[in-house]
Amino acid sequence: MPSTADTARTATPEDAASRADLPIEGMTCASCVVRVERALKAVPGVEQAHVNLVTGRASVTFDPSAATRATLTRAIEDAGYEVPQANTTSVELAITGMTCANCVRRIETALRAVPGVREATVNLVTQRATVQFAPDTTSPRALVEAITRAGYSVPNFEAAPAARADAATRAEVLGQSEQREQRGLRRDFILAAALSVPLLVVAMSHGAIPGTEGTFGRWLQFGLATPVVFGPGLRFLRLAWKALRHGAADMNTLVSIGTLAAWVYSTVALTLPGLFPHAEHGVMPHLYYEAAAAIISFVLLGKLLETRARRRLSDAVRGLVALVPKTARRVTDGREDDVPVESLVPGDHVLVRPGERIPSDGVIVRGASAVDESMLTGESIPVDKTKDAPVFGGTLNQSGALVVRVTHTGSETALARIVEAVEQAQGSRAPIARLADVVSSYFVPLVLAIAAVALLAWIAVDPSATGFAAAIERFVAVLVIACPCALGLATPAAVAVGTGRGAELGILVKGGAALEAASRVDTVLLDKTGTLTEGKPELTDVVPDAGWSAAELLALVAAVERESEHPVARAIVEGARQREIRVAQASDFRMEPGFGIAGSVDGRAVLVGTSAWLGRSGVEAARLEAAAERLAERGRTPSFVAVDGALAGLVAVADRPTAGARQTIASLRDLGIEVAMVTGDRRSTAEAIAAELGIDRVIAEVRPEDKAQVVASERARGRVVAMVGDGVNDAPALAGAHVGVAIGTGTDIAIAAADIALLRGGISSLPVALRLARRTLRTIRQNLFWAFVYNVIGIPIAAGALYLWTGWLLSPVLASAAMSLSSVSVLTNSLRLRRFAAA
């Protein structure tokens, strides 16, 4: 299983440049999501584009030779939305090697070519460069690398004013955007509510309050409503106009048309009452100013509650980012300096005192301590660390001072990789969301048509001024109650909370598609070694054939096995060491995966492997088959040994089941899941371990490359398969399953190989992951159900379909309140996932 560090090292600049994560402002509903995705996918070179309404971000995969971040930003802006630029950060870099003006131009050109750089100025006299850049796009380290590639160097690199790097920057930018949005909504809501409340009192008093009847009261309503419609309500009008310019319609269109219809009708009735038939008899036409103002107030309240709930959805990422300290104590030639974490580079030495968090991944060069790694591994007991032991950024140094040599920084650290995976998962879409996408793309035009039909139908029934006023009221109510906010939030809200809760429990889910697939799993295939067992076998038996002693046989076997990195080989070598047996040096070593190994020891040819493999070499192993079978029945893994072409004996190792494996199998069965063990071990050995763990079905003697065939056969019989393994030999099977599950740690999460990584608790976390997936999908279905039912029921009532039978009519004011509460109810239902318990 590739480590996080290895994954980071193999990434190239081109790989990194082919993915952009863009913040978007102005999206309010599912229709917005569809329109932005269409705009992005229309850009030449864009391969994939996923937009998340909850996080307000677009994740785009593209060909950097055909598209750029700028072209993506332009496409979003042309669709009527905004891509806010992060606060520009300035950094000053000392440069050596410059000799002339050409050097200056070369460095400035190299720096300006870095994505996110706003301006770069190089001074030949002071030998320094001043660079302004967007911290969510690039980092000081990228600037230094650009200078180095240009042929110059930056000694003693320090970026004192530099911004937080990578995940920390994204979290801060997101937090600032959310706070800015929330402040604006709070201000607008307070103003709208302050004017709407007295307006509602005046309008609904019908003259009961002295001075509110007649011309004064009617103009008072105008004076109270107009600042609301064209003040706080201006945000909806602007967004609706942008959508209209691009031939589209969305939630803002519905709100704007509804409020403007009520305001325009009321203003005409106020200023030109003679246009209405009953005015000549002294009957003034009814005004709907209170509906226009109340609609905006309720919609703003709903949006304010949404932003507060959405901020809670980001807590998982912010909580992880907060674990990394902002500064580090760098040690240079015996001098200690407090520097920003972003200025650290591989090779730096940092001092970490007791009670401080380790600033970046590294290796201890001096000192010893106990380090709390629970944030990565979930283990509550601190891990003892001494010289040469690895440590990870964000973990807590408890007892002793440590000097750590930095090995990985920024996005290459274990914690940053986990944060990135959680962000990507929260930005992904579950397949079930396609239904909402399809509906929302037709929804707004359909609602406009229904509203128009309702308007014309009510006018046709009663063409009088009273009937026209009622028709306007139905028209407005339909537009307002139909806003598809809840529909657009149904899936991403649940996915964001579900994946965030999973991260808190040490379960890393790759995205919405993985969650949905995991919720339907009915068959789990479990690798044995390292999954069901500890993966650390021990030498248990040495059975010499006639003419051999146990010590002599083990010495030869251990000499050959010492050349192998296989866990069984290490167990045999360790067993020989514990028995104080001298192990010679082997030569001519060769290995045949799945069968055995061979080598030469002191001039003697040694084979260690299966009986069939020895048989292919002309060695008859039949006389020890019975002994091997007895060992296998006891859960041992026997290997046959031949020396100089003759059978010499057996060696056997055993691997202990992991703690809690039996309980895990029982929990999976309680979920109605069929469990099978897939292993390359002998059938008798595998069946012995399976019996101990309570597994009925065993698929044994399967070579690593054949495990994918086992997965394929299970899928062929209609099963939804989860394959659980270590992510190396099992990688093809993990990729071939509906859900690939890797057993890992914080530094070995197998993001590339699996859909789900169990970072804590090993196999015992698997039932928790599957229960979380089922719970998340159930929440998505609940959200979609209520969003659909709300519109299916609400629109006809708003149109007046029940009036003939029940006399029920839904006022625009109540429609706006119901619309806002529907979105809040979807978010509240999703947030219940935060209470999901592992037990």
Protein Blocks (a to p, Z undefined) as FASTA:
>chain_A
ZZfklmmmmpcfklmmmpccdddehiabfklmmmmmmmmmmpghiabdcddfklopacdd
ddfklbcfklmmmmmmmnopacddddddddddddehiabfklmmmmmmmmmmpghiabdc
ddfklopacddddfklmcfklmmmmmmmnopacehiacfkbccehjlmmmmmmmmmmmmm
mmmmmmmmmmmmmmmmmmmmmmmnnomaghigcjllmmmmmmmmmmmmmmmmmmmmmmmm
mmmmnopacfklmmmmmmmmmmmmmmmmmmmmmlpmklmnopacddfklmmmmmmmmmmm
mmmmmmmmmmmmmmmmmmmmmmpcfbdcddeehiacdddfklpcehiacdddehiacfbd
cddfbdcddddfklmnopabdcdddehiacdehiacfkbccddddfbgcjlpmklmmmmm
mmmmmmpccfklmmmmmmmmmmmmmmmmmmmmmmmmmmmmmmcfklmmmmmmmmmmmmmm
mpcklmmmmmmmmmmmmmmmmmmnopacfbjklmmmmmmpcbdcddfehplmnoiacdfb
dcddehiafklmmmmmmmmmmmpcbfklmmmmmmmmmnopacdddehiacdehiaccdde
ehiacddddfklmmmnopafklmmmmmmmmmmnopacddddeehiafbdcdddddddehk
lmmmmmmmmnopacddddfbdfklmmmmmmmnopabdcehiafklmmmmmmmmmmnopac
ddddehlmmmmmmmmpmbdcddddfklnolmmpmbdcfehpjmlmmmmmmmmmmmmmmmm
mmmmmmmmmmmmmmmmmnopmmmmnopacdfklmmmmmmmmmmmmmmmmmmmmmpcfZZ
